[in-house]
Amino acid sequence: MNVLINRIPHTLPEGATVADAIATIAARAPFAVAVNTRFVPQSRYAEQRLQPGDEVEIIAPVTGG
């Protein structure tokens, strides 16, 4: 299935989860995840299934002044 991860198209297998999306881009903690602009808590990464066309944002905090 096709999804967007950080606005870049990716193809993931049917039944893929948020955890699979994170692994696809090799995201390194700390980060937050939203699917279709809804926050997904870390405790749900492995069970939150994605649907074709979902937009996943994996956002790392930025520090500085």
C-alpha positions in Angstrom: 0.0 0.0 0.0 1.1 3.6 -0.6 1.5 6.0 2.3 3.3 9.3 2.8 6.0 9.4 5.5 7.2 12.9 6.1 5.6 13.9 2.8 7.6 11.3 0.8 5.7 8.5 -0.9 6.6 5.0 0.4 5.2 1.5 -0.3 4.5 -0.6 2.7 3.0 -4.1 2.9 -0.7 -4.4 3.7 -1.3 -4.5 7.4 1.8 -2.3 8.1 1.9 -0.4 11.4 3.3 2.9 12.6 6.3 0.9 13.9 6.9 -0.3 10.3 6.8 3.3 9.0 9.3 4.3 11.7 11.6 1.4 10.7 11.2 2.3 7.0 12.9 5.7 7.5 15.2 4.4 10.4 14.0 7.2 12.7 16.0 7.6 15.9 14.5 8.7 19.2 13.4 11.1 20.4 10.5 11.7 18.0 6.7 12.1 18.0 4.4 10.5 15.5 1.1 11.6 14.0 -1.1 9.8 11.4 -3.4 12.1 9.5 -2.6 14.9 12.0 -3.6 12.7 15.0 -0.9 12.0 17.6 -0.1 8.4 18.1 1.3 7.5 21.6 4.5 5.3 21.6 2.5 2.5 23.3 0.4 2.1 20.1 3.2 2.1 17.5 3.2 -1.7 17.1 -0.6 -2.0 17.0 -1.7 1.1 15.1 -2.3 -0.2 11.5 -1.9 2.1 8.6 -4.4 2.4 5.7 -3.6 3.2 2.0 -3.1 7.0 1.6 -2.3 7.7 5.2 0.0 10.6 6.0 2.5 9.8 8.7 4.6 12.5 10.2 7.6 11.5 12.3 8.9 14.7 14.0 12.1 15.1 16.0 12.3 17.9 18.5 14.6 20.9 17.6 16.5 22.8 20.2 18.3 26.0 19.9 17.7 29.7 20.2 
